[in-house]
Each structure stands twice: as C-alpha cells, then as structure tokens.
C-alpha cells in the first residue's frame, strides 16, 4: 500500500506577515512550522503503512527551507521525500500549486492513496487537495475523520459533516483530506530523527515537471489578493435607566429588534 502525503511549511501564526507590495505571505525571516493539519496526514499515512506494508512518500512545494517539514515527515515514519522548488512558483495560488504537486505525484506514480491535511493555516481555502485529485483524474473525499477499511482497490471512510458524519466507499487510487479527529500524531523517535537528518530529499523544479513557465507564480495565478486590511472593531454601549422591570422590557425589545432572541 503506497501512500503519498502532501505537506506544507507555513509561517508560525504568531509571526505571520503580509508583503504590502506583492500581497503574499512573507516566508523568509520568520519562524516556519509544518502545517498542523498535515501532521495528521503524515501520521495516518504511516499507520496505513505499518498495517498494510508499502511505503510513504512525503511531497511538498515551497522554497528550499521547506526541506525541514519533509525531514519531520521522515522522522515520523515516511520513507521518501520530494520537494518541488522553483523561484518561478513563488506566489502561486491554489490552482497553480495543485498543478505542480499533481505533476510531481504523477512522476512518482505507483500510489494507492494521497493524503492531504484539511487545509493550510496560512490560506484556509481547503482547495489544493481536491485540485490535485482533479488534475490526476482520481476521486477525492474531504474532511475524513476515520478510515474504516482499506484494501488495494477501495476504502471506506467517515466524512465529517456539521451534524454527524457520512460513510463513503471510494475506489483507489484516490485522495482524501483529513481532520484532526482522525488520529494523534506521534512524537518522532531518536532513530527516526537520525534517519531524517541523513535522508536525501529529491528536488524537482518547474522544468523537471514540464510546467509551462507562463502559467506559474503570481502571473500564472487566476486568483490574486487585491487588498488586505485589518477589520475595524466598533463597540458601543448603552445604559438602560428606570426600574429593573422597565429595563428588562427595554432590553428584550432591543434584542428582538436585532434578532438575538
């Protein structure tokens, strides 16, 4: 059972900054971490391998420093790692990112399942995983909270919804995005960390993946940030006068007007 896990390095939320000129997230000079949702994806991939055999390949797109999150994946139990890195990809939106990752995964080939985190905390779109599946022409299931059964050609999963969950059977190969309810990521062992330190990270650029340079990065992204701002929070208070019963009547009237009750 060969599993591919997509991971992303994101800025620590406490240090996240936006470049005022390009309106993209600043990734250099800030503390970066592995996207939290992707940690659950790594853990689930490793669990599948431990139960069914095969291998786990971690794939990421980003600048050279993104190697750090790939080594973390290896420390947790992944067998191989691939980094898609090219300055031409800087500023890519989810469409271009999905295209590049799909091209890298297509080169890897021989996979049964692709696992992505629910979303990246720096974009919160949840679009990249489904985008990869569409480009590869395989089915996908989002918000997976549990894998009930998995075999060489199909799997049965629980998909989280607002008031419960759906049970879905899907043919493999397929892609799923996972939520934090699916497992508890392990702490890497010393042996795993030593393996990760020595591991060879395969790097691919746009040319290796035969990507059209005119459709990459900011200029190739159909969605772009036009404006970014901090929402203004306005609060005002009102003192109700009169006897308690009178105040209560006025309060209820105002709440009804604002449809709070």
C-alpha positions in Angstrom: 0.0 0.0 0.0 1.9 3.1 -1.3 0.8 6.4 0.3 1.7 9.9 -0.7 1.3 12.6 1.9 1.3 16.3 0.9 2.8 18.6 3.4 3.4 22.3 3.6 5.6 24.6 5.5 3.7 27.6 6.9 4.7 30.7 8.9 4.1 30.5 12.6 0.8 32.3 13.1 2.4 34.4 15.8 4.8 35.8 13.3 2.7 35.8 10.1 3.3 38.9 7.9 2.0 40.1 4.5 4.2 41.7 1.9 2.5 45.0 1.1 3.8 45.1 -2.4 3.0 41.6 -3.6 0.2 40.9 -1.1 1.6 37.5 -0.5 2.7 35.9 2.8 6.3 36.6 3.9 8.1 33.3 4.3 11.6 34.4 4.8 13.0 35.7 8.1 10.1 34.3 10.1 9.7 31.0 12.1 8.1 28.3 9.9 6.4 25.2 11.0 4.8 22.2 9.4 1.1 22.9 8.7 -0.7 21.4 11.7 -3.4 19.6 9.7 -0.6 17.9 7.6 0.8 16.3 10.7 -2.4 14.2 11.0 -2.0 13.3 7.3 1.6 12.1 7.9 0.5 10.0 11.0 -2.4 8.4 9.1 -0.1 7.5 6.1 2.5 5.9 8.5 -0.3 3.9 10.3 -1.6 2.6 6.9 2.0 1.5 6.0 2.5 -0.2 9.4 -0.7 -2.1 9.0 -0.6 -2.9 5.3 3.0 -2.6 4.2 4.2 -0.5 1.3 5.8 3.0 1.7 5.0 6.6 2.5 6.3 9.4 0.3 6.1 13.0 1.5 5.7 15.7 -1.1 5.9 19.5 -0.6 6.1 22.6 -2.7 8.0 25.6 -1.4 11.4 27.3 -1.0 14.5 25.3 -0.1 13.9 25.7 3.6 10.7 23.6 3.2 13.1 20.6 3.5 12.6 21.0 7.2 8.9 19.8 7.1 9.9 16.9 4.8 12.5 15.8 7.3 10.0 16.0 10.0 7.7 13.7 8.0 10.6 11.2 7.6 11.3 11.4 11.3 7.7 10.4 11.9 8.0 7.4 9.6 7.8 8.5 5.9 10.3 6.6 3.7 11.0 9.2 1.0 10.5 12.9 0.4 10.2 15.1 -2.7 10.4 18.9 -2.7 9.1 20.9 -5.6 11.0 24.2 -5.5 11.5 26.9 -8.1 11.5 30.7 -7.9 9.1 30.7 -10.8 6.5 29.1 -8.5 6.7 31.9 -5.9 3.3 33.5 -5.2 1.3 30.6 -6.8 -2.3 30.3 -5.8 -4.0 27.0 -5.1 -4.7 26.3 -8.7 -1.0 26.5 -9.7 0.1 24.8 -6.5 -2.3 21.8 -7.2 -1.0 21.6 -10.8 2.6 21.5 -9.7 2.0 18.9 -6.9 -0.1 16.8 -9.2 2.8 16.8 -11.8 5.3 15.7 -9.1 2.9 12.9 -7.8 2.4 11.8 -11.4 6.1 11.4 -11.8 6.2 9.3 -8.6 3.4 7.1 -9.8 2.5 3.7 -8.3 0.4 5.1 -5.5 -2.8 3.9 -3.9 -3.7 6.8 -1.7 -2.9 10.5 -1.5 -3.4 12.2 1.9 -3.6 16.0 2.5 -4.4 18.0 5.6 -7.9 19.6 5.6 -6.4 23.0 4.8 -3.3 25.1 5.3 -3.5 27.6 8.1 -1.9 30.3 6.0 -4.6 30.2 3.4 -7.6 28.4 4.9 -9.0 27.5 1.5 -9.0 23.7 1.5 -8.7 23.8 -2.3 -5.3 22.3 -3.0 -6.2 18.7 -2.1 -9.3 18.5 -4.4 -7.4 20.4 -7.0 -4.7 17.7 -7.1 -7.3 15.0 -7.4 -9.0 16.7 -10.3 -5.7 17.1 -12.2 -4.8 13.4 -11.6 -8.3 12.3 -12.6 -8.9 10.4 -9.4 -11.8 10.6 -6.8 -11.4 12.5 -3.6 -13.2 12.7 -0.2 -12.7 15.8 2.1 -13.0 16.1 5.9 -12.2 12.5 6.6 -12.3 11.7 10.3 -11.8 7.9 10.1 -10.7 5.2 7.7 -12.9 2.2 8.5 -11.5 -0.2 5.8 -8.8 0.0 3.2 -7.6 -2.5 0.6 -5.7 -2.5 -2.7 -8.7 -1.2 -4.7 -11.1 0.5 -2.3 -11.6 2.2 1.0 -14.5 3.1 3.3 -14.2 6.3 5.3 -16.2 8.5 7.6 -16.6 12.1 6.3 -17.2 14.7 8.9 -20.3 16.9 8.4 -21.9 19.6 10.5 -24.3 17.4 12.4 -22.6 14.0 12.2 -20.7 12.0 9.5 -21.2 10.3 6.2 -19.9 6.8 5.4 -18.4 6.8 1.9 -16.9 4.0 -0.2 -14.3 5.2 -2.7 -12.3 3.3 -5.3 -8.5 3.6 -5.2 -6.3 5.3 -6.2 -8.0 8.3 -4.5 -7.2 11.4 -2.4 -8.5 12.3 1.0 -8.1 15.4 3.2 -8.1 14.7 6.9 -9.3 16.5 10.0 -7.6 16.4 13.4 -10.2 13.8 14.8 -8.6 11.1 12.7 -5.6 10.4 15.0 -3.0 11.8 17.4 0.4 12.5 15.6 3.3 10.6 17.2 6.4 12.2 18.6 9.4 11.2 16.4 11.8 8.7 17.9 15.5 9.3 18.1 16.1 6.7 15.4 13.6 8.5 13.2 15.3 11.8 13.7 18.7 10.4 12.9 17.2 8.9 9.7 15.6 12.2 8.8 18.9 14.0 9.3 20.7 11.8 6.8 17.8 11.4 4.3 18.3 12.5 0.7 15.5 14.9 -0.3 14.7 14.7 -4.0 14.2 18.2 -5.5 12.2 18.9 -8.7 11.9 22.3 -10.4 9.3 23.5 -13.0 11.4 22.3 -15.9 11.7 18.8 -14.4 7.9 18.7 -14.2 7.4 20.1 -17.7 5.3 23.0 -16.4 4.5 26.0 -18.6 6.5 29.0 -17.2 3.8 31.4 -18.3 1.3 29.7 -16.0 3.3 29.7 -12.8 3.7 32.0 -9.8 1.8 35.3 -9.5 1.4 35.9 -13.2 0.0 32.4 -13.8 -2.4 32.5 -10.9 -6.0 33.4 -11.8 -6.8 34.3 -8.1 -4.9 37.2 -6.5 -5.2 39.3 -3.4 -6.4 42.8 -4.4 -6.4 44.3 -0.9 -5.6 43.3 2.6 -6.6 45.1 5.8 -7.3 44.7 9.5 -11.1 44.8 10.2 -12.1 47.7 12.4 -13.9 46.6 15.5 -16.5 49.1 16.7 -18.2 48.7 20.1 -20.7 51.0 21.7 -22.7 50.6 24.9 -26.0 52.0 26.2 -27.1 52.4 29.8 -30.7 51.5 30.5 -32.5 53.6 33.0 -35.6 53.1 35.1 -36.8 50.3 37.4 -35.5 46.7 36.8 -38.7 45.7 35.2 -38.6 48.7 32.8 -35.0 48.0 32.0 -35.8 44.3 31.3 -38.7 45.3 28.9 -36.5 47.7 27.0 -33.7 45.2 26.8 -36.0 42.5 25.4 -37.4 44.9 22.9 -33.9 45.8 21.6 -32.9 42.1 21.5 -36.0 41.3 19.4 -35.2 44.1 17.1 -31.7 42.8 16.5 -33.0 39.2 16.3 -30.7 38.0 19.0 -33.6 36.2 20.7 
